[in-house]
Amino acid sequence: MPDIVIRTEELTRDFGALRAVDHLSIEVPAGAIFGFLGPNGSGKTTTIRMLLGLLEPSAGRAEVLGYDTKTQADEIRLRAGALLEHHGLYERFSAWDNLEFYGRIWRLPRRERHARMEELLRRLELWDRRQESVGRWSRGMKQKLAVARALLHRPRVVFLDEPTAGLDPVAAASLREDLASLVRQEGVTVFLTTHNLAEAEKLCHAVAVISKGRLLAAGHPDELRSRAGARAEILARGVSEAILAALRARPEVSDANYQDARLTVELRPGAELAPLISLLVESGARIEEVRKASLEDVFLTLIEEEKRCSPTC
């Protein structure tokens, strides 16, 4: 398997006057859960459809597993799994019969097919209910079965488009755990679109943030925090005016405020928090807790910067 499973170069898609994806260039490493993040209507689903060869780009190019999405789309779809807007299940069928149907489509030999079906149903804790009609199941159970469907033929890359959308918190957490476990066990690369930033922070090894089809940032979540600048909240006692002034004078800090034992520090892009913690401790402040910026904080910062910058950037 190549080190880079997905590569796009200036990938662009227009629908009439609307530019849905705008000169997108990203790379997705093998074996990663890659989070493709953006608000609704930002071009996430359109990008997946181009990567699967279901839509042709208006400009630019893309490769998946080394295959060109325009000229070798069939090769990509043979080696990829996908769970897009709809789960693709037949609700009058049982869970077993659904997987049997798709296993035959993939032309998996009977013994191999049944062994794989049992393996996935057991891993996803659906085995005991395999003979039940899927139409009676909860949305969370259906999504788990849809994930099993997408992984049935042992694809090397899987595209998941908002897989936990509409699930309650317990079902979403369960599906996230199952996805993380399956990736560890099978070594599959996952391209995950979501606007749930907490989900991405828990699951993803790397992320890309897009808005209005344009790439705003890409990298490990920690890299994005550093690059975009972020806010840190520190619960501390004994932060005097002198300490606060020393913090504000630091080149890494754009602003700092202290109220009700809560110190809020606005960091400049690329700034590290550790030297500031050392400064506080050496100055006599008593630190109780440090809360770094979440991926959601970084995402909102990037979106706000994009709004201020557009259309001149």
N, C-alpha and C positions, 0 to 999 in steps of 0.2 A: 504494500500500500504506500502511495506517495506521502511525503511529509505534509504536503498541502492537499487537502481533499477537495476544497472548493476555492476557486479563484475567479474574481470578476475584474475586468479592466474597462473602466469608463462605461459600465453597463447603463443603458438608457432605454426607457420605454415611454412613448407618447400615446395618448388616446385623444386624437384630434388636437385641440389646443392645450389639453391638460398633460403636463409632464409628470407621470406617476413615479418614475425612478430617474434620477438625474446624475449621470456620470459616476456611478457607484463603483468603487474599487476596494475590495476586501479580500482577505485570505483566511481560510478556516483550517486549522491544523488537525491532523489525524487524531482520533480518539478523544476529541474534546466535545463538551456540550457548549455550543456557541450560541449565545443569546443575541437575537436580532431585535433590537428594542426601538420602539417608536409609538407615538400616539396613533389612535385610529385614523386611517386614511393616509398614513405616511409612506406607503409603498411596500409594506412587508410581504403581503400575500402576492402582489404582482412580481416581486423578486423571486419568491419560491416558484411561481409558475414559469418564469423564465429559466430558472436553474433546472427544472424538470423537463424543459423543452416543450412545454404546453403553450407558451407564448414566445414569439420571436422578438428579440430586442430591436428597437429603432436604431440604435447605434451601440458601439462597444461590443464586448464579447465576454463569454464566461466558460469555464471548464469545471466539470464535476468528475472526480476520479480520473482526471486526465483526458476526459472525453469532451469534445466541443458540443455545447448545448444546441447549436443550430444544425450541425451536420451529423451528430452522433447521439441524438436524444434517445433513441431506442436502447442503446447500450447503457445509458445512464439509468433509464427506468427499470432495466433488468436488474441493476445492482443497487437500487435505492428503494427505501420504503417511505410511505407518506401518509400522514394523517392531516388532512386539510380542513376545510370548514365543516364537512359532514363526516360522521364516523364510518359510513360505508357499510353498516351492518344490516342484515335482514332480520327485522324484529320478530317475524313469525318463526324464524329458525331458532334452534337452541344454540348455545355458545359453541358446542362441539361441531354442530352442522355448519355454522358460519365459517369456522376455521377449516373444516373439511372442504367446503366450497372453494375458499381462496387457495388452500393448499393444492387442490387439483388444477386451478388456473395456473399456478406456478409450476405445475407438472412435477411436484415432489413425489418420489416413490412412496407407496403406501406405508411401508414400515418406517421410513424416515419421517414422513408426514405426521404419522400418529405419535411418534416419539417426540417430535418437536411441539406438537399441539399439547401434549401432556406436560412437557417441560415448562412451556409458557403459562399454561393455566395454573399449574402448581405455584410457580414463582409469583404470579399475580393474585394468588389466593382466590382463584375462581374454580378450582378443580371440583369441589363438592357440589357446585351448582351448574356443571357443564351441560346437563340435560334439560335445564330450564329454558323456556322461551325468553329471548333477550328483551322482548317488548315489556316484560314485567320488571325488568331491572331498573335500578336507579341510574341517573346520569353518570355518576362516578364509576359504577361497575361497567357501563357501556364504554366509557372512555378507556378503561383498563383493557377491555376486550379489543377495542380498536387499536390500541398500542400493540397488543399481541398479533393482530392481523398485519400491522405494518412491519413487524419483526419476523414474521413467520418464515420467510424464505432466506433468513440470515443476511440481510442487506449490509453493505459496508457503510452506508450513510442513510440517515433517516431524517425526513423533514416533518416537523411537528408545528402546526399553525395554531397557536392559542389553545394548547391541549387542555388546560384547566379552566378555560372560560366558562362561566356559568356554574361551576362546581361550588359546593359549600366548603368552608375552610378545612373541615376534616377530610373530605374526599380529595380536595386539592393537595393537601399535605401528603396523603397516602399515595397519590399518583406520582408526586415529586420523588418520594422515597423509592418507589418502584422504578422510576426512570433512572435515577442515579445508580441503583443497584444493577440494573440491566446493562448500563453503559460500562460499569466496572467489570462485569462478568463476561461481556461479549466483545468489548473493545470497539463498539460501533461509534461512529461520529454522528452527533445530533446537531441539526440546525433548527433552533427553537425560536419561533417568533412569539413575542409576548409584550403586553404593556403593563404586566404585573412586575414591578421592579423588585419587590421583596422575593418573588419567585426566582427571578434571574440571579439575584445576589446569592441565594442558597444553592442554586444548581450549576451556574455557568463558570467555566474556566476562562472564557474570553467573551467579550461582548462588542457589538457595534451599535451605535445610536444614530437613528436617522430621523429626519423631519422633512416633510414635503418632498420626499424622495432623495434628499441630499444627506450624505454621510457627515455627521458632526464630530464623531470621535470613535476610535476602536482600540481595543487592547484588554488587558486584564482589568477587572474592576478597580483594583488598587492603583493601577496606572491612570485610569480615568479620574479617580479622586485627586491624584497628584497633579495631573495636567490641567484639570478644569479649575483647580482651586476649590476649597470647600470650607465648611463650617465644622468646628469641633466644640462640643459642650463638655466642660470640666466641672464636676462638683468638687468644690474646694473651700476650705476655711482659711482665714487669715490673709486674704488677698488685699493688700493695702493700695492706696492711691499710687504710691511709689512703684509697687510691683506692676500695677496696671499701666503706668506710664512707660515702664521699661519694656513691657510687652508691645505696646503700641509703637515703640521706637524700633522694633526689630524689622528687618527688611522682609521677612516672611509673612508679616502680619499686615493686613489692610485695615483691620479694626478689632477692638477688644472691648467688651463690656462686662461688668460684674454686678449682679443683683441677686439677693436672696440665696447666697452661697452658690450661685450658678455663674460660671465664667464662660462667656461665649466668645470664641476667637474665629475671626474670618481670615482664612489663609489665602495667600496669593498662589497662582498656578505654580506647581512644582515644589511647593513648600513642604517641609517635613515637620511633623508635630513633636518628635522626640526632643529636639533641642529646647523647645519651649517648655516642655514638662520638666526638663532638667533645670531650667531657669527658675521656674516656680518653686521647685523643691529646695534649691540652693538659697532662694530668697526667704524661705521660712513658711511658705504656704503649705497647708496640709491637704493633700489630694485624696479624695474618697473614690472618685470614679471618673473615667474618661470615655466619652462617647464620640467616636469618629463619625464623620458624615456617612450616611447611607448612600447606596447607589441611586436611590430615589432623589436625594439631595443633589447629586451630581447631574442626574438626568434633567431635573428642573432647571438647574443652572445653565446647562447647555441649550435647552429649549428657549430660555429667556434671552440668552446671548444671541441665539439665531434670530429671534424676533426683532431684537434691537438692531442687528446687523443687516437684516433683509430690508430692501432688495439690493443694497449696495455691495454686499460681500460676494 
